């Protein structure tokens, strides 16, 4: 059984189509979505419609990300006090100021300016669509998915966990260069997962592809990889991040995802993971963002030949930066 693991699509319809076309050519049976389907770029409705095809065929497993939480909070802010109508009679900046003020009054988290403004524009562009049956699977389930924060299941003799940030918080960054103690606290504060037999945690949020294997003596090993080459998951456990489909942030502008190949008849957790990078029509999404007044910082990020790690990444170690830059020059698929 093959599962295409996608995260942080961020309303980038062009990137999503390229990834799904490639994944289906590789024989993907399921899509595992790790959150942040919308926000930042300008094609939220198209992304939801594309993913809904897999939901309707029972081929989708998914969790909500921090941008789904921003979506909920913006709706709450719009419904507070004198209701804010996200219509075209107001400028994007007027809407931003009004929503930000209500978020403060409601004591809700304050996203970055680009995250909040792009979500306002996303919601405005989906006026009418959010109430359709085609969109119900997504919008009706966001609240319960956020409350759960994770999705657990057994498959092929391995325990699988899907999350967006850490297993504690949807917006917590987990980086491969963090000390083992920090990673273990974020992912394994409940020791039952370590004792569950072979396991794999799939997470997103950082927009950086990563493979960590857990050794038998419970040490975290950072595994290097080449795109298109399968690697065995750890016999005890693994932590993987497929990178970002829609807003890569590891010095490589190509869309990123991973394919997990699971021996679903095995009782021993046999599985491999293969990372891929794909080029797509980035100019198309940038032009649309420009027409619809999306933040110029987001357009610049997508247009960059070396998109930098995001603000929450802190100081990226030199060795990791060099590793990313080396991979940038490799083909995105060896087959």
C-alpha positions in Angstrom: 0.0 0.0 0.0 1.4 3.4 -1.0 0.5 6.6 0.8 1.4 10.0 -0.6 2.2 12.2 2.4 1.4 15.9 1.8 1.6 18.9 4.1 1.4 22.7 4.0 -0.3 23.0 0.6 -1.3 26.6 1.5 -3.9 27.2 -1.3 -1.3 26.6 -4.0 -3.4 24.8 -6.6 -0.7 24.6 -9.3 1.7 22.9 -6.9 -1.0 20.5 -5.6 -1.9 19.4 -9.1 1.7 18.7 -10.0 2.2 16.7 -6.8 -1.0 14.6 -7.2 -0.2 13.9 -10.8 3.2 12.6 -9.9 1.9 10.6 -6.9 -0.7 8.9 -8.9 1.9 8.0 -11.6 3.8 6.3 -8.7 0.7 4.3 -7.7 -0.5 6.2 -4.6 -3.4 4.4 -3.0 -4.1 7.0 -0.3 -3.4 10.7 0.5 -2.2 11.5 4.0 -2.7 15.3 4.5 -0.9 16.8 7.5 -2.7 20.2 7.6 -2.6 23.7 6.2 -4.5 23.0 3.1 -5.4 26.8 2.8 -3.9 30.1 3.7 -1.0 32.1 2.1 -1.6 31.5 -1.6 -4.7 32.4 -3.6 -6.4 29.1 -4.7 -8.1 27.7 -1.6 -11.3 26.6 -3.3 -9.5 24.7 -6.0 -7.3 22.9 -3.5 -10.3 21.8 -1.4 -12.1 20.6 -4.5 -9.1 18.6 -5.6 -8.6 16.9 -2.3 -12.3 16.2 -2.0 -12.1 13.7 -4.8 -9.9 11.5 -2.5 -12.2 12.1 0.5 -15.3 10.9 -1.4 -13.5 7.7 -2.4 -12.3 7.0 1.2 -8.7 7.5 0.1 -7.9 10.4 2.5 -6.5 10.5 6.0 -6.1 14.1 7.3 -5.4 16.3 10.3 -5.9 20.1 10.6 -3.0 22.6 10.9 -2.5 26.0 12.4 -3.9 27.7 9.4 -7.1 25.8 9.8 -7.1 27.3 13.3 -6.5 30.7 11.9 -9.5 30.1 9.6 -11.7 29.3 12.6 -10.5 32.3 14.5 -11.1 34.7 11.6 -14.7 33.5 11.4 -15.1 34.0 15.1 -13.7 37.5 14.8 -16.1 38.3 11.9 -19.1 37.2 14.0 -18.1 39.2 17.1 -19.9 42.4 18.0 -20.7 44.4 14.9 -20.3 41.6 12.4 -17.6 42.0 9.8 -18.7 41.1 6.2 -15.8 39.9 4.1 -17.1 41.4 0.9 -15.5 43.3 -2.0 -16.8 46.7 -0.8 -13.9 47.0 1.7 -10.2 47.0 0.9 -8.1 44.2 2.2 -6.3 46.5 4.6 -9.6 47.7 6.1 -10.7 44.1 6.6 -7.3 43.2 8.1 -7.5 46.0 10.7 -11.1 45.1 11.7 -10.4 41.4 12.1 -7.2 42.0 14.0 -9.0 44.2 16.4 -11.7 41.6 17.1 -9.1 38.9 17.5 -7.5 41.0 20.3 -10.9 41.6 21.9 -11.6 37.9 21.9 -8.1 37.1 23.3 -7.4 34.8 20.3 -3.9 34.2 19.0 -2.5 36.9 16.7 -1.1 35.4 13.5 1.5 37.2 11.4 0.3 39.9 9.1 0.8 37.8 6.0 -1.0 34.8 7.6 -4.0 36.8 8.7 -4.4 38.9 5.6 -4.1 35.9 3.2 -6.7 34.0 5.3 -9.1 37.0 5.1 -8.6 37.0 1.3 -9.0 33.2 1.1 -12.3 33.3 3.0 -13.6 36.2 0.9 -12.8 34.3 -2.3 -14.8 31.3 -1.1 -18.0 33.2 -0.4 -20.8 30.7 -1.2 -18.5 27.8 -1.7 -18.1 27.0 2.0 -21.8 26.1 2.3 -21.7 23.6 -0.6 -21.8 19.8 -0.1 -18.4 19.6 -1.9 -16.8 21.6 0.8 -18.6 20.1 3.8 -16.1 17.4 4.5 -13.4 20.0 5.2 -15.2 22.9 6.9 -17.5 20.7 9.0 -14.6 18.7 10.4 -12.0 21.4 11.1 -13.1 21.9 14.7 -13.0 18.2 15.7 -9.7 17.7 13.9 -8.1 20.6 15.7 -9.3 19.3 19.1 -7.9 15.9 18.4 -4.5 17.4 17.2 -3.5 14.0 15.8 -4.7 10.9 14.0 -3.6 7.4 15.2 -4.0 4.1 13.3 -2.4 0.7 12.8 -1.2 -0.5 9.4 1.3 -3.1 8.3 2.4 -3.9 11.8 3.4 -0.3 12.6 1.6 2.4 14.7 1.2 5.6 12.6 0.5 9.1 13.9 -0.4 12.0 11.7 0.0 15.5 13.2 0.8 19.0 11.9 3.1 20.5 14.5 4.2 18.4 17.5 2.0 15.9 19.3 1.3 18.5 21.9 0.5 21.6 19.9 -0.5 22.3 16.3 1.8 25.3 16.0 4.9 23.9 17.6 8.0 23.7 15.5 10.1 20.5 15.6 13.4 20.8 13.9 16.0 18.0 13.2 18.7 20.1 14.7 16.9 20.4 18.1 18.4 18.5 21.0 17.1 14.9 21.4 15.4 16.0 24.7 13.4 18.7 22.9 12.3 16.3 20.1 11.4 13.6 22.6 9.4 16.0 24.7 7.5 17.3 21.6 6.8 13.8 20.1 7.0 11.3 23.0 6.0 12.9 26.2 3.6 10.0 26.5 6.0 7.1 26.6 3.4 4.7 25.4 4.3 5.5 21.8 7.9 4.4 22.3 6.6 1.1 23.8 4.0 0.5 21.1 6.3 -1.4 18.8 7.4 0.0 15.4 5.9 3.5 14.9 6.1 6.4 12.6 5.1 10.0 13.3 4.4 12.1 10.2 4.3 15.9 10.8 4.6 19.1 8.9 4.6 22.9 9.8 8.3 23.6 9.3 8.1 23.3 5.5 11.4 21.3 5.6 11.6 17.6 4.5 13.2 15.5 7.2 13.7 11.8 8.1 14.7 10.9 11.7 15.1 7.2 12.7 15.0 6.1 16.3 17.8 3.7 17.2 17.3 0.7 19.5 19.0 2.6 22.3 16.5 5.5 21.7 18.9 7.9 20.1 17.7 10.1 17.2 19.5 9.6 14.0 19.2 12.2 11.2 19.0 10.3 7.9 20.3 11.9 4.7 18.5 11.0 1.5 18.4 11.6 -2.2 15.2 12.4 -4.0 13.6 9.3 -5.6 15.6 6.8 -3.6 13.6 4.7 -1.1 14.9 4.4 2.5 13.8 1.9 5.1 12.0 3.3 8.1 13.6 2.6 11.5 12.8 -0.8 13.0 11.9 0.9 16.3 10.4 4.1 15.0 10.7 7.1 12.6 9.8 10.7 12.5 9.2 12.2 9.0 8.3 15.6 7.6 7.5 15.6 3.8 8.2 19.3 3.4 5.8 21.7 1.9 3.8 21.2 -1.3 2.8 24.9 -1.7 5.5 27.0 0.1 8.8 25.2 0.4 11.3 26.8 2.8 14.5 24.8 2.6 16.4 26.8 0.0 14.7 24.8 -2.8 11.7 26.3 -4.6 10.4 23.0 -5.9 7.3 21.4 -4.4 8.0 18.7 -1.8 6.2 15.6 -0.8 7.0 12.0 0.3 5.7 8.5 -0.6 5.5 5.8 2.0 5.4 2.2 0.7 3.9 -0.1 3.4 3.9 -3.9 3.4 0.3 -4.0 4.7 0.5 -7.8 5.1 3.5 -7.6 7.4 3.4 -7.8 11.2 6.8 -6.2 11.5 6.3 -2.7 10.3 8.2 -3.0 7.1 8.0 0.2 5.2 10.1 2.6 3.1 9.9 6.3 2.4 10.8 8.2 -0.8 11.1 12.0 -0.9 10.4 13.9 -4.2 10.8 17.4 -5.5 8.7 18.7 -8.4 8.8 21.9 -10.5 5.4 23.5 -11.2 4.0 26.7 -12.8 4.9 29.0 -10.0 4.4 32.1 -12.2 0.7 31.3 -12.6 0.0 31.4 -8.8 2.2 34.5 -8.3 0.3 36.4 -11.0 -3.0 35.5 -9.4 -1.8 36.6 -6.0 -0.7 39.9 -7.4 -4.1 40.5 -9.0 -5.8 39.7 -5.7 -3.6 41.9 -3.5 -1.9 39.1 -1.5 1.1 40.2 0.6 4.2 40.8 -1.5 6.3 38.9 1.0 4.5 35.7 0.1 4.8 36.4 -3.6 8.6 37.0 -3.1 8.9 33.8 -1.1 7.3 31.7 -3.9 9.4 33.5 -6.6 12.7 33.0 -4.8 15.3 30.6 -6.2 16.4 29.9 -2.6 13.3 30.3 -0.2 14.7 30.6 3.3 13.4 28.8 6.4 10.5 30.5 8.1 10.6 32.8 11.1 9.9 29.9 13.6 13.0 28.0 12.5 15.4 30.1 14.6 19.1 29.8 13.7 19.5 27.1 11.1 22.8 25.2 11.7 25.4 25.6 8.9 25.6 21.9 8.3 21.9 21.6 7.7 21.9 24.6 5.4 24.7 23.0 3.3 22.9 19.7 3.2 19.7 21.4 1.8 21.7 23.4 -0.7 23.4 20.2 -2.0 20.1 18.5 -2.4 18.7 21.5 -4.3 21.0 20.6 -7.1 19.9 17.0 -7.3 17.1 15.7 -9.6 13.7 15.6 -7.8 13.2 12.0 -8.9 15.8 9.5 -9.9 13.3 7.2 -11.7 
